Amino acid sequence: MQGTVRSFDEATRSGTVFLDDGTVLEFGTSAFDAGPLRLLRTGQRVNIGMSGDEIAYITLSTFPVPDAFRGRPPAGDSE
């Protein structure tokens, strides 16, 4: 899933994103820390991974979201 950064607080490493349909979702420190980022800027396009109805992973749109955050088993795992 993709979105656009609406806000980001460097001190708490949390913020909000706009989804393409205009919905605003919050992400917490754990979602930011799960990825490789150091900072986000308003207006940046991001890929997000969900866990239920919460953002569990956020990264730049040029980076992939790991399978663990895509709602499917990681590559090589079988069900």
N, CA, C and O atoms as CSV, one atom per row, in Angstrom:
chain,resi,resn,atom,element,x,y,z
A,1,MET,N,N,0.849,-1.163,0.000
A,1,MET,CA,C,0.000,0.000,0.000
A,1,MET,C,C,0.900,1.233,0.000
A,1,MET,O,O,1.976,1.228,0.598
A,2,GLN,N,N,0.452,2.276,-0.671
A,2,GLN,CA,C,1.242,3.499,-0.721
A,2,GLN,C,C,0.473,4.674,-0.136
A,2,GLN,O,O,-0.755,4.664,-0.046
A,3,GLY,N,N,1.230,5.676,0.254
A,3,GLY,CA,C,0.643,6.901,0.778
A,3,GLY,C,C,1.643,8.037,0.657
A,3,GLY,O,O,2.716,7.891,0.073
A,4,THR,N,N,1.262,9.168,1.222
A,4,THR,CA,C,2.090,10.369,1.208
A,4,THR,C,C,2.231,10.863,2.634
A,4,THR,O,O,1.246,10.930,3.369
A,5,VAL,N,N,3.443,11.208,3.033
A,5,VAL,CA,C,3.675,11.682,4.399
A,5,VAL,C,C,2.920,12.999,4.618
A,5,VAL,O,O,3.092,13.963,3.872
A,6,ARG,N,N,2.100,13.015,5.638
A,6,ARG,CA,C,1.358,14.221,6.025
A,6,ARG,C,C,2.120,14.977,7.097
A,6,ARG,O,O,2.217,16.203,7.063
A,7,SER,N,N,2.664,14.222,8.058
A,7,SER,CA,C,3.448,14.835,9.139
A,7,SER,C,C,4.441,13.816,9.668
A,7,SER,O,O,4.228,12.608,9.574
A,8,PHE,N,N,5.534,14.327,10.226
A,8,PHE,CA,C,6.534,13.466,10.855
A,8,PHE,C,C,7.198,14.246,11.963
A,8,PHE,O,O,7.625,15.382,11.755
A,9,ASP,N,N,7.291,13.650,13.145
A,9,ASP,CA,C,7.935,14.245,14.309
A,9,ASP,C,C,9.259,13.522,14.540
A,9,ASP,O,O,9.279,12.358,14.942
A,10,GLU,N,N,10.354,14.215,14.286
A,10,GLU,CA,C,11.683,13.594,14.451
A,10,GLU,C,C,11.943,13.135,15.871
A,10,GLU,O,O,12.623,12.130,16.077
A,11,ALA,N,N,11.417,13.852,16.855
A,11,ALA,CA,C,11.672,13.513,18.260
A,11,ALA,C,C,11.015,12.190,18.646
A,11,ALA,O,O,11.614,11.380,19.352
A,12,THR,N,N,9.785,11.971,18.184
A,12,THR,CA,C,9.074,10.737,18.546
A,12,THR,C,C,9.165,9.669,17.464
A,12,THR,O,O,8.801,8.516,17.695
A,13,ARG,N,N,9.654,10.053,16.269
A,13,ARG,CA,C,9.743,9.146,15.126
A,13,ARG,C,C,8.384,8.556,14.779
A,13,ARG,O,O,8.267,7.368,14.476
A,14,SER,N,N,7.361,9.399,14.826
A,14,SER,CA,C,6.004,8.979,14.485
A,14,SER,C,C,5.360,10.068,13.636
A,14,SER,O,O,5.893,11.172,13.521
A,15,GLY,N,N,4.222,9.754,13.047
A,15,GLY,CA,C,3.570,10.756,12.220
A,15,GLY,C,C,2.285,10.254,11.606
A,15,GLY,O,O,1.640,9.342,12.123
A,16,THR,N,N,1.919,10.875,10.473
A,16,THR,CA,C,0.696,10.522,9.775
A,16,THR,C,C,0.958,10.463,8.270
A,16,THR,O,O,1.874,11.104,7.754
A,17,VAL,N,N,0.132,9.679,7.587
A,17,VAL,CA,C,0.193,9.598,6.129
A,17,VAL,C,C,-1.211,9.769,5.563
A,17,VAL,O,O,-2.203,9.434,6.210
A,18,PHE,N,N,-1.276,10.301,4.332
A,18,PHE,CA,C,-2.506,10.303,3.548
A,18,PHE,C,C,-2.460,9.087,2.640
A,18,PHE,O,O,-1.480,8.890,1.922
A,19,LEU,N,N,-3.498,8.273,2.660
A,19,LEU,CA,C,-3.618,7.231,1.653
A,19,LEU,C,C,-4.120,7.884,0.371
A,19,LEU,O,O,-4.565,9.032,0.392
A,20,ASP,N,N,-4.053,7.171,-0.729
A,20,ASP,CA,C,-4.457,7.742,-2.009
A,20,ASP,C,C,-5.939,8.115,-2.043
A,20,ASP,O,O,-6.343,8.951,-2.852
A,21,ASP,N,N,-6.753,7.507,-1.179
A,21,ASP,CA,C,-8.178,7.855,-1.136
A,21,ASP,C,C,-8.462,9.015,-0.183
A,21,ASP,O,O,-9.620,9.374,0.030
A,22,GLY,N,N,-7.398,9.606,0.395
A,22,GLY,CA,C,-7.556,10.749,1.298
A,22,GLY,C,C,-7.639,10.396,2.769
A,22,GLY,O,O,-7.635,11.288,3.617
A,23,THR,N,N,-7.714,9.110,3.090
A,23,THR,CA,C,-7.751,8.663,4.475
A,23,THR,C,C,-6.434,9.014,5.155
A,23,THR,O,O,-5.366,8.856,4.564
A,24,VAL,N,N,-6.508,9.491,6.396
A,24,VAL,CA,C,-5.308,9.792,7.181
A,24,VAL,C,C,-5.099,8.662,8.186
A,24,VAL,O,O,-6.007,8.319,8.944
A,25,LEU,N,N,-3.900,8.089,8.184
A,25,LEU,CA,C,-3.535,7.054,9.153
A,25,LEU,C,C,-2.317,7.509,9.940
A,25,LEU,O,O,-1.423,8.162,9.402
A,26,GLU,N,N,-2.293,7.161,11.212
A,26,GLU,CA,C,-1.137,7.452,12.060
A,26,GLU,C,C,-0.187,6.264,12.033
A,26,GLU,O,O,-0.605,5.119,11.861
A,27,PHE,N,N,1.107,6.558,12.207
A,27,PHE,CA,C,2.075,5.489,12.423
A,27,PHE,C,C,2.901,5.856,13.640
A,27,PHE,O,O,3.207,7.022,13.887
A,28,GLY,N,N,3.252,4.826,14.392
A,28,GLY,CA,C,4.008,5.038,15.614
A,28,GLY,C,C,5.493,4.784,15.432
A,28,GLY,O,O,5.960,4.444,14.346
A,29,THR,N,N,6.210,4.956,16.511
A,29,THR,CA,C,7.653,4.765,16.530
A,29,THR,C,C,8.042,3.369,16.057
A,29,THR,O,O,9.017,3.215,15.321
A,30,SER,N,N,7.293,2.355,16.470
A,30,SER,CA,C,7.659,0.982,16.103
A,30,SER,C,C,7.579,0.766,14.594
A,30,SER,O,O,8.402,0.037,14.042
A,31,ALA,N,N,6.616,1.376,13.918
A,31,ALA,CA,C,6.508,1.247,12.459
A,31,ALA,C,C,7.688,1.927,11.772
A,31,ALA,O,O,8.234,1.400,10.803
A,32,PHE,N,N,8.079,3.086,12.268
A,32,PHE,CA,C,9.216,3.793,11.688
A,32,PHE,C,C,10.509,3.025,11.948
A,32,PHE,O,O,11.328,2.859,11.044
A,33,ASP,N,N,10.691,2.560,13.175
A,33,ASP,CA,C,11.915,1.847,13.548
A,33,ASP,C,C,12.035,0.477,12.870
A,33,ASP,O,O,13.135,-0.070,12.796
A,34,ALA,N,N,10.936,-0.082,12.379
A,34,ALA,CA,C,10.982,-1.381,11.704
A,34,ALA,C,C,11.688,-1.294,10.353
A,34,ALA,O,O,12.169,-2.301,9.833
A,35,GLY,N,N,11.747,-0.101,9.793
A,35,GLY,CA,C,12.359,0.089,8.476
A,35,GLY,C,C,13.740,0.711,8.555
A,35,GLY,O,O,14.277,0.927,9.641
A,36,PRO,N,N,14.314,1.000,7.382
A,36,PRO,CA,C,15.688,1.497,7.308
A,36,PRO,C,C,15.822,3.022,7.337
A,36,PRO,O,O,16.917,3.546,7.136
A,37,LEU,N,N,14.738,3.728,7.580
A,37,LEU,CA,C,14.764,5.185,7.438
A,37,LEU,C,C,15.376,5.902,8.624
A,37,LEU,O,O,15.408,5.386,9.741
A,38,ARG,N,N,15.861,7.101,8.355
A,38,ARG,CA,C,16.378,7.981,9.404
A,38,ARG,C,C,15.441,9.160,9.617
A,38,ARG,O,O,15.388,9.730,10.706
A,39,LEU,N,N,14.695,9.527,8.566
A,39,LEU,CA,C,13.791,10.661,8.658
A,39,LEU,C,C,12.833,10.654,7.490
A,39,LEU,O,O,13.109,10.049,6.454
A,40,LEU,N,N,11.715,11.322,7.651
A,40,LEU,CA,C,10.727,11.498,6.589
A,40,LEU,C,C,10.415,12.975,6.458
A,40,LEU,O,O,10.557,13.742,7.411
A,41,ARG,N,N,9.987,13.366,5.263
A,41,ARG,CA,C,9.595,14.759,5.024
A,41,ARG,C,C,8.166,14.794,4.495
A,41,ARG,O,O,7.736,13.890,3.778
A,42,THR,N,N,7.448,15.830,4.849
A,42,THR,CA,C,6.093,16.031,4.354
A,42,THR,C,C,6.099,15.969,2.826
A,42,THR,O,O,6.938,16.589,2.173
A,43,GLY,N,N,5.164,15.225,2.274
A,43,GLY,CA,C,5.033,15.105,0.834
A,43,GLY,C,C,5.745,13.917,0.223
A,43,GLY,O,O,5.524,13.614,-0.950
A,44,GLN,N,N,6.596,13.231,0.980
A,44,GLN,CA,C,7.291,12.061,0.434
A,44,GLN,C,C,6.306,10.915,0.234
A,44,GLN,O,O,5.414,10.692,1.053
A,45,ARG,N,N,6.484,10.192,-0.873
A,45,ARG,CA,C,5.697,8.990,-1.127
A,45,ARG,C,C,6.325,7.843,-0.347
A,45,ARG,O,O,7.545,7.686,-0.313
A,46,VAL,N,N,5.471,7.054,0.273
A,46,VAL,CA,C,5.944,5.944,1.099
A,46,VAL,C,C,5.164,4.672,0.791
A,46,VAL,O,O,4.016,4.712,0.350
A,47,ASN,N,N,5.818,3.550,1.036
A,47,ASN,CA,C,5.173,2.244,1.051
A,47,ASN,C,C,4.907,1.916,2.507
A,47,ASN,O,O,5.745,2.162,3.375
A,48,ILE,N,N,3.742,1.364,2.766
A,48,ILE,CA,C,3.421,1.002,4.146
A,48,ILE,C,C,2.945,-0.445,4.204
A,48,ILE,O,O,2.298,-0.948,3.286
A,49,GLY,N,N,3.284,-1.091,5.306
A,49,GLY,CA,C,2.825,-2.443,5.585
A,49,GLY,C,C,1.895,-2.378,6.782
A,49,GLY,O,O,2.179,-1.697,7.768
A,50,MET,N,N,0.790,-3.085,6.687
A,50,MET,CA,C,-0.232,-3.037,7.723
A,50,MET,C,C,-0.227,-4.306,8.574
A,50,MET,O,O,0.134,-5.387,8.108
A,51,SER,N,N,-0.630,-4.148,9.813
A,51,SER,CA,C,-0.911,-5.262,10.709
A,51,SER,C,C,-2.300,-4.982,11.262
A,51,SER,O,O,-2.464,-4.142,12.147
A,52,GLY,N,N,-3.276,-5.672,10.751
A,52,GLY,CA,C,-4.659,-5.336,11.094
A,52,GLY,C,C,-4.990,-3.983,10.497
A,52,GLY,O,O,-4.860,-3.785,9.290
A,53,ASP,N,N,-5.417,-3.051,11.336
A,53,ASP,CA,C,-5.746,-1.710,10.842
A,53,ASP,C,C,-4.692,-0.674,11.217
A,53,ASP,O,O,-4.947,0.528,11.148
A,54,GLU,N,N,-3.503,-1.140,11.617
A,54,GLU,CA,C,-2.419,-0.232,12.008
A,54,GLU,C,C,-1.230,-0.355,11.061
A,54,GLU,O,O,-0.948,-1.431,10.534
A,55,ILE,N,N,-0.539,0.760,10.855
A,55,ILE,CA,C,0.694,0.735,10.079
A,55,ILE,C,C,1.775,0.078,10.928
A,55,ILE,O,O,2.056,0.522,12.041
A,56,ALA,N,N,2.377,-0.976,10.400
A,56,ALA,CA,C,3.413,-1.710,11.125
A,56,ALA,C,C,4.800,-1.470,10.546
A,56,ALA,O,O,5.805,-1.791,11.180
A,57,TYR,N,N,4.858,-0.898,9.322
A,57,TYR,CA,C,6.126,-0.698,8.632
A,57,TYR,C,C,5.953,0.451,7.656
A,57,TYR,O,O,4.947,0.533,6.952
A,58,ILE,N,N,6.933,1.332,7.619
A,58,ILE,CA,C,6.884,2.437,6.668
A,58,ILE,C,C,8.269,2.655,6.080
A,58,ILE,O,O,9.271,2.631,6.794
A,59,THR,N,N,8.313,2.867,4.773
A,59,THR,CA,C,9.575,3.105,4.089
A,59,THR,C,C,9.308,3.945,2.845
A,59,THR,O,O,8.152,4.155,2.475
A,60,LEU,N,N,10.345,4.418,2.210
A,60,LEU,CA,C,10.188,5.207,0.996
A,60,LEU,C,C,9.590,4.356,-0.114
A,60,LEU,O,O,9.755,3.136,-0.120
A,61,SER,N,N,8.906,4.982,-1.040
A,61,SER,CA,C,8.233,4.241,-2.108
A,61,SER,C,C,9.211,3.513,-3.019
A,61,SER,O,O,8.811,2.612,-3.756
A,62,THR,N,N,10.483,3.889,-2.980
A,62,THR,CA,C,11.488,3.208,-3.805
A,62,THR,C,C,12.029,1.941,-3.142
A,62,THR,O,O,12.771,1.186,-3.770
A,63,PHE,N,N,11.669,1.701,-1.886
A,63,PHE,CA,C,12.096,0.510,-1.170
A,63,PHE,C,C,10.918,-0.448,-1.020
A,63,PHE,O,O,9.789,-0.001,-0.817
A,64,PRO,N,N,11.155,-1.745,-1.115
A,64,PRO,CA,C,10.064,-2.708,-0.952
A,64,PRO,C,C,9.673,-2.872,0.517
A,64,PRO,O,O,10.466,-2.620,1.424
A,65,VAL,N,N,8.450,-3.294,0.718
A,65,VAL,CA,C,7.974,-3.655,2.057
A,65,VAL,C,C,8.264,-5.142,2.229
A,65,VAL,O,O,7.875,-5.938,1.374
A,66,PRO,N,N,8.940,-5.541,3.315
A,66,PRO,CA,C,9.224,-6.964,3.532
A,66,PRO,C,C,7.944,-7.797,3.572
A,66,PRO,O,O,6.893,-7.320,4.000
A,67,ASP,N,N,8.044,-9.035,3.124
A,67,ASP,CA,C,6.890,-9.933,3.096
A,67,ASP,C,C,6.188,-10.019,4.446
A,67,ASP,O,O,4.963,-10.131,4.499
A,68,ALA,N,N,6.939,-9.970,5.525
A,68,ALA,CA,C,6.352,-10.085,6.867
A,68,ALA,C,C,5.317,-8.989,7.138
A,68,ALA,O,O,4.453,-9.155,7.999
A,69,PHE,N,N,5.397,-7.878,6.414
A,69,PHE,CA,C,4.480,-6.774,6.625
A,69,PHE,C,C,3.467,-6.646,5.483
A,69,PHE,O,O,2.736,-5.659,5.409
A,70,ARG,N,N,3.426,-7.637,4.602
A,70,ARG,CA,C,2.505,-7.593,3.466
A,70,ARG,C,C,1.296,-8.497,3.668
A,70,ARG,O,O,0.443,-8.592,2.786
A,71,GLY,N,N,1.214,-9.152,4.799
A,71,GLY,CA,C,0.072,-10.023,5.048
A,71,GLY,C,C,0.161,-11.362,4.333
A,71,GLY,O,O,-0.858,-12.014,4.108
A,72,ARG,N,N,1.370,-11.775,3.976
A,72,ARG,CA,C,1.577,-13.094,3.378
A,72,ARG,C,C,2.866,-13.678,3.949
A,72,ARG,O,O,3.708,-12.939,4.460
A,73,PRO,N,N,3.026,-14.989,3.867
A,73,PRO,CA,C,4.237,-15.597,4.439
A,73,PRO,C,C,5.498,-15.139,3.709
A,73,PRO,O,O,5.448,-14.894,2.504
A,74,PRO,N,N,6.622,-15.019,4.407
A,74,PRO,CA,C,7.886,-14.661,3.758
A,74,PRO,C,C,8.263,-15.675,2.686
A,74,PRO,O,O,7.877,-16.842,2.753
A,75,ALA,N,N,9.014,-15.220,1.707
A,75,ALA,CA,C,9.452,-16.110,0.625
A,75,ALA,C,C,10.160,-17.323,1.215
A,75,ALA,O,O,10.963,-17.192,2.139
A,76,GLY,N,N,9.860,-18.506,0.676
A,76,GLY,CA,C,10.505,-19.726,1.159
A,76,GLY,C,C,9.686,-20.435,2.226
A,76,GLY,O,O,9.921,-21.614,2.489
A,77,ASP,N,N,8.740,-19.756,2.841
A,77,ASP,CA,C,7.878,-20.393,3.846
A,77,ASP,C,C,6.680,-21.010,3.135
A,77,ASP,O,O,6.176,-20.459,2.156
A,78,SER,N,N,6.244,-22.121,3.620
A,78,SER,CA,C,5.051,-22.749,3.042
A,78,SER,C,C,3.981,-22.843,4.111
A,78,SER,O,O,4.265,-22.872,5.309
A,79,GLU,N,N,2.752,-22.890,3.646
A,79,GLU,CA,C,1.632,-22.990,4.604
A,79,GLU,C,C,1.139,-24.408,4.685
A,79,GLU,O,O,0.205,-24.695,5.434
